[in-house]
Amino acid sequence: MFLSKFVKEKRNAAHLTQPELAQKAGVGLRFVRDLEQGKETLRLDKVNQVLQLFGFQVGAVKMDRGTDEKS
């Protein structure tokens, strides 16, 4: 699952609007919008600020190079 989709699903499950999430996480609304739209260059510390609200953080995950993402 992509990070953008994960954050959006968690936000919706928590019944938060994008402005509410931004305020609770201490980041700007523009950052939340960029995050949910899958912008490729985002500050990792700010991503973690958002994820911490849901009990998560960014971490290293082993890549499985033998499978196709689309399958």
Secondary structure, DSSP 4 states (H G I P E B T S, - for coil): --HHHHHHHHHHHTT--HHHHHHHHTS-HHHHHHHHTT-S---HHHHHHHHHTTT---------TTS-TT-
